[in-house]
Amino acid sequence: MEQALQFIQHNRDWFYVVTVLWTFFEGETFVLIAAMGCANGQLDPIKLGACAWVGSCLGDQCWFMIGRRCGPLVLRRWPRLKLGVDMVHRRLRKWDTLFILTFRFMYGIRNVSAIALGLSDVTTTRFLLLNIVAAGLWSVVYVGAGLLFGKTLGLVVGHWAERIEIGIAALFLIGCGVAALIARGRALRARLARDELTPIRPQI
């Protein structure tokens, strides 16, 4: 037990780094679980919230710029995204600023929403300002919810809370390893596919 706690204590900075990377894409569940680790003092909720804010803001700004610069190309490559883009544009016409501030809370459409906004007439400056505010709100909500749940868990299950939180931290590390292996496997399959499609030049 002591060794596990010391491991988290000595390597907790990695959780902040992973938080930035994870929230760049999605990260709701990750932030909730990480915030539970703040309940026993293993993680700093302020640092965790700041990292989630930065990662979320950078991620959506990136998807927005992809939509702004390469939107038509993306839709030609993945035509199924057009249904999501059309849905986002309908909601944008109806709710405008409110939608930009809240779309990241809508699970499953965050990335396509940012791309769709890049394809709209929303200016880059306006999206950037609203994105900063929205990412901050998102970070506060999820870190706060995870911290509250972690403290409640400690009150309910007493000394078992530490063991549960350590188990969650272990799942974090396992999840990161699995994600890395999956990404490596996909890259390898893509490289093999390219090699198969590359014509062999006859030797003279």
C-alpha positions in Angstrom: 0.0 0.0 0.0 2.7 2.5 1.0 4.7 1.6 -2.1 1.6 2.3 -4.3 1.0 5.6 -2.6 4.6 6.6 -3.0 4.5 5.7 -6.7 1.6 8.0 -7.3 3.2 10.7 -5.2 6.5 10.5 -7.1 5.0 10.2 -10.5 2.0 12.5 -10.2 3.4 15.1 -12.6 2.8 12.5 -15.4 -0.9 12.6 -14.6 -0.9 16.3 -15.4 1.0 15.7 -18.7 -1.4 12.9 -19.7 -4.4 15.2 -18.8 -3.3 17.8 -21.3 -2.9 15.1 -24.0 -6.1 13.3 -23.2 -8.3 16.3 -22.9 -7.0 17.5 -26.3 -9.3 14.8 -27.8 -12.1 14.1 -25.3 -11.2 13.4 -21.6 -14.4 13.7 -19.6 -14.1 10.4 -17.9 -10.4 10.8 -17.5 -10.7 14.2 -15.8 -13.5 12.9 -13.5 -11.4 9.9 -12.4 -8.2 12.0 -12.0 -10.1 14.5 -9.9 -11.1 11.7 -7.5 -7.4 11.3 -6.8 -7.4 14.9 -5.6 -9.6 13.8 -2.6 -6.7 12.2 -0.8 -4.1 14.8 -1.7 -2.3 12.7 -4.3 -3.1 15.2 -7.0 -3.5 19.0 -7.0 -7.0 20.0 -8.2 -5.7 23.4 -9.3 -3.0 21.9 -11.5 -5.3 19.2 -12.8 -8.0 21.8 -13.7 -5.4 24.1 -15.4 -4.1 21.1 -17.5 -7.6 20.1 -18.4 -8.3 23.7 -19.4 -5.3 24.0 -21.6 -5.7 20.6 -23.3 -9.4 21.1 -24.0 -8.9 24.6 -25.3 -6.0 23.6 -27.6 -7.8 20.6 -28.8 -11.0 22.4 -29.9 -9.0 25.3 -31.4 -7.0 22.7 -33.4 -10.2 21.0 -34.7 -11.7 24.5 -35.5 -8.6 25.4 -37.6 -8.8 22.1 -39.4 -12.3 22.8 -40.3 -11.4 26.4 -41.3 -8.4 25.3 -43.5 -9.2 21.8 -44.6 -13.0 21.4 -44.0 -14.0 20.5 -47.6 -11.1 18.1 -47.9 -12.1 16.4 -44.6 -15.7 16.1 -45.8 -14.6 14.5 -49.1 -12.4 12.1 -47.2 -15.1 11.2 -44.6 -18.5 12.0 -46.1 -20.3 10.6 -43.1 -19.2 13.7 -41.1 -21.5 15.8 -43.2 -24.6 14.7 -41.2 -22.9 15.9 -38.0 -21.7 19.1 -39.6 -25.3 19.9 -40.8 -26.7 19.2 -37.4 -24.1 21.5 -35.7 -24.9 24.3 -38.2 -28.7 24.0 -37.4 -28.0 24.2 -33.7 -25.6 27.1 -34.3 -28.3 29.1 -36.1 -30.7 28.4 -33.3 -28.5 29.0 -30.2 -25.3 30.7 -31.6 -23.1 31.7 -28.6 -24.8 29.3 -26.2 -24.0 26.3 -28.4 -20.3 27.3 -28.7 -20.1 27.6 -24.9 -21.7 24.2 -24.3 -21.0 21.8 -27.2 -18.0 20.2 -25.4 -20.4 19.0 -22.8 -22.3 17.0 -25.5 -20.6 13.6 -25.5 -19.6 12.3 -28.9 -19.9 15.4 -31.0 -17.2 17.6 -29.5 -14.6 17.2 -32.3 -17.1 17.3 -35.2 -18.7 20.4 -33.6 -15.4 22.3 -33.6 -14.7 21.2 -37.2 -18.2 22.3 -38.2 -17.7 25.6 -36.5 -14.6 26.1 -38.6 -16.8 25.6 -41.7 -19.3 28.2 -40.5 -19.1 32.0 -40.6 -17.9 32.2 -36.9 -14.7 34.3 -36.9 -11.5 32.8 -35.6 -11.1 35.5 -33.0 -14.7 35.1 -31.7 -14.3 31.3 -31.5 -10.9 31.6 -29.7 -12.4 33.9 -27.0 -15.5 31.8 -26.5 -13.4 28.6 -26.6 -11.1 29.9 -23.7 -14.2 30.6 -21.6 -15.9 27.3 -22.4 -12.8 25.2 -21.8 -12.5 26.9 -18.3 -16.1 26.2 -17.5 -15.7 22.6 -18.7 -12.6 22.1 -16.6 -14.2 23.5 -13.4 -17.3 21.4 -13.8 -15.6 18.0 -14.4 -12.8 18.6 -11.9 -15.3 19.8 -9.3 -17.6 16.8 -9.9 -14.7 14.3 -9.6 -13.4 16.0 -6.5 -16.8 16.0 -4.9 -17.4 12.4 -5.8 -14.0 11.4 -4.4 -14.6 13.1 -1.1 -18.1 11.5 -0.9 -16.6 8.1 -1.7 -14.1 8.6 1.2 -16.9 9.3 3.6 -19.0 6.4 2.5 -16.4 3.6 2.2 -13.9 4.9 4.7 -10.4 3.3 4.6 -11.4 1.4 1.3 -11.4 4.7 -0.5 -7.6 4.8 -0.7 -7.6 1.3 -2.3 -10.2 2.2 -4.8 -8.4 5.4 -5.8 -5.2 3.5 -6.2 -7.0 0.9 -8.3 -8.3 3.8 -10.5 -4.8 5.2 -10.8 -3.6 1.8 -11.9 -6.4 1.6 -14.5 -5.2 5.0 -15.8 -1.7 3.6 -16.4 -3.1 0.5 -18.0 -5.4 2.5 -20.2 -2.5 4.7 -21.4 -0.5 1.6 -22.2 -3.3 0.0 -24.1 -3.9 3.2 -26.1 -0.2 3.4 -27.0 -0.2 -0.2 -28.2 -3.4 0.3 -30.3 -1.9 3.4 -31.9 1.3 1.6 -32.6 -0.6 -1.3 -34.1 -2.6 1.0 -36.4 0.5 2.7 -37.5 2.1 -0.6 -38.3 -0.9 -1.8 -40.2 -1.1 1.4 -42.2 2.6 1.1 -43.1 2.2 -2.5 -44.2 -0.8 -1.5 -46.3 1.2 1.2 -48.0 4.0 -1.3 -48.6 1.6 -3.7 -50.3 0.2 -0.9 -52.5 3.7 0.3 -53.5 4.6 -1.2 -56.9 7.8 -3.2 -57.1 10.1 -1.7 -59.7 11.9 -4.3 -61.9 15.6 -4.3 -61.5 17.5 -3.6 -64.7 
